[in-house]
């Protein structure tokens, strides 16, 4: 993590100067109780007034020229073109090639994945819970980029760590069913290790960061940064739905700056 501010941090990755990105932290807002204090989600049960204040503060601190394009996330694979959005579309990712349009997703254990091309002319962000990640939401986002504008790089934001992400065998199988190659299949196998929980047969500890790296590699993305913040084990900085089912959400943002 780098460049801590009161309520967000700037991802540490070598993006061109034309690209802005930020991820909100748990503290620095006005929400109370289980949402304390910088919740960005209206749907989590928090006060609408407090959420709006948190969002407005983030916009002001980042000097954004407009509100982010918020999504109604459903653990799917739809990635929308943010510059033409009206309202709050049902999708799990957005893409932009227009300056001033801020792409955003919200998470609290699920993995936010930022993408941009090395020329700094296209950006995207996806909400990658295990269902969406297995089904190809990252692939769908990467396919939005025009290949002639150069290779892509990615940043993996805060998500539940492998020490806490216990899943059943069906989760591993979902990834294996969508493997893109033998090397991708091997990467998937490497991301699961048997759980130490003797009371739960056929359960694994899953490394969602390793799964995302395998997925990104399978679609030609090899410059990958981040992937070292566990939401579950750091309650001071991060919300975690698995740790606290009633909780807030972080916002992960990316945009092309106005010239």
N, C-alpha and C positions, 0 to 999 in steps of 0.2 A: 504494500500500500504506500502511496506517495501523496504529497501535497495535501495534508489534512487541513480542512477548514472547520468552521463551527458545525456545519451540518452535512458536509459532503466531502468526498475526496476525488482528486483527479487521477484516473488510471495512469500507471507508469508504463507507457508503451510509445514507441518512436513514430507517432503519427505525423503527417505533414502539418504545417502551420495552419492550413485551411480547415482542419478538423478539430472540433471541440468535443469533449466527453466528460462525464461526471457521474458519480454514483453517490446517492444520499446515504447518510449514516443514521443510526437510531437517535442520536442526541441532537439538540439544537433547535427543536421545534416546540410546539405549544400543546400537543396532545397529552392526555392524562391516563392514569390507570394502566391497563395492559398495553395501551398504544403509546405509552410514554417513549419518546416525546416528539418524534419527527415522522409520524405515519403519513404516507402519501396516498393511501387507498381509501376511496369512499365506501367500497363494498365490504370492508372488514368489520364494520359496526361502530366505528369511531364517530365523533361529532363532525357533521359536515362542515361546520364553521371552522373547526380546528384544522381539518384536512386542507380546506381552501387556504387557510393562513400559511400552513406549511408549504404548500405548493407555490404560493405567491412569494414567499421568502426565498425559496430555492431559485425561482425565476429571476428575482432581483439580484441575489448574490452572484449568479452566473452571467448577469447582464444579457439575458436572452431577450430577443425582440418580440417574441410571441410565446404563447402557451405550447408546451409539448403536445404531440399527438398521442393521446392516451388511448389504450385499447381495452376491450372487453375480452380478457384472456380465458381460453377454454382448453388448454393443454392440447391444442391441435397443431397444424402445420401451415396454416394460412399466413402469408407475409404480404402486407398491403403496400401500395405506393403512397407514402405519406403526404406528398404535396397535393394530392387530390382528395384527401379525406374530409368528410363532413360528419360531425357527430363522433360517436365512440364505436368504431367498427369491431365486430367479433373477429379477432385475429390474435396470433401469438408472435408477430414480428412486423417490423416496418422497414422500408428502404427509402432512401432519398438521394437525388442528384441535384437538388435545388438548395441554394444558400438560404439560411434562416429558418428552415423547417427542422424541428427538433423531434427525432424519433425517440420513443420511450417504452420501456416495459417495467412492470413491478414484480418484485420477488420477495420471498421470505423462506429460503432454503433452495428453491429452484434456481437453476443456473442462468444468469444473464450473459449473453454472448454478444460482444461488440465486434463489428466488422467494418473495415474500410479498405479501399484500394490504395496502393502506395503513391499514386498521383494525387490523392486527396480530393477526388471529384465525386466519389460515391461512398455512402455510409449505410449501415443497417444495424439493427439490434433485434435479438430474439429472446423470448422467454422459453427456456429449455428445461422444463420438468422432464422426468425420465420418459414419460409417454411421448411427448413431442420430440425429444431428442432421438428416441428409438425410431420414431416414425418418419424422421427426416426434416424437421423444421430448420435445422442448420443448413442442410443441403439446399432446401428451398430458398433460403436467404442468399446463399452464395451464388445460386443460379441467376439471381437478379442482376448481378454485376456484369457490365460489358467487359469481355475479356481483353479487348484491345487497350483498355485503360490500365493495364498492369496487374500484377499478382496482388493477392489479398493478404491482410494481416488480421489477427483476431486478439481480443482481450477477454479472458474469462473472469467474470466478476464474482463477488462473494456468494457462496453456496454451501450446502451441507457437506461436511467432510466425510471421508471414507470411514472414520472412526465411529460415526453415528448413523450412517445411512444403511440401515438393515432392510433388506428386501427379500422377497420370495423368489423361487426359481423361475417363476413366470416372467419376471423382469429381465433376467438374463436371457431367457428365450426370446423375448420381444426384440432385444438388440441383435441376437444371433439371426433371427428371421429376416432382418433388414441389413445384414452385413453386405458390403459392396465388393468385397474381394477376400481372398484368403488372409492377406495381411491385416485387413480390417477385422476379420473374425478372430485372429490371434490377439489383436489389441483388446477386443471385447472380453475374451477369456481372461486376459491379464488384469482387467479392471474389477474382477469379482474374486473375493476370497471367502472361504467358508466362515460363517459366523461362529463366535465362541459361545453363543447362547445355546446351551445344550437342550433347552426346552423347546426349541423351534427347529425342527428338522428341515433340511433343504433350504436354509436361509443363508444369505450372503451379506457381506459388507461390500457395498458398491462404491467405486471411486468415480463420481460423476465427472470430475475433471479429466480423468483418463479416458472415459467414454467420449467426452467432447473432443479431446485431442485426436482420438481415433477417427471420429466422424469428420473432423476438419481435414485431417490427412487424406481421408478417402475422397474428398472433393478438391484436393490439390492445394490446401492451405497448410503451410508448414511454419510460418512465422506466427507463433502463438505465445502470448504473454499472460500474466496473472495466474489465477488458479491456486492461490495459496492462502485464502481467507475462509475459515469455517464459520458459518453463521450459527450453527448449533452450539459450539463451544465458546462463543464470545458474546454473552448477553449484553455486555455494556455497549458494544458498537452495532450489533446486528439483531434484527428480528429473526425468529425461527419458528415456523409453524409446527414443526415436529416437537420442539421443546415446549411451546406454549400455543395451543390451538387457537386461542383468542389473542391475536397480536397484530402488529402493523405490517406495512410493506415498505420496501426500499424502491426508489426509482433509479433506473439506469438509463442515461441519456446519451445521445450522440447526434451531432449536427455538423453541417457545413457552415462555416462562418461567412458573414456578409463581407464583401470585399471592402 
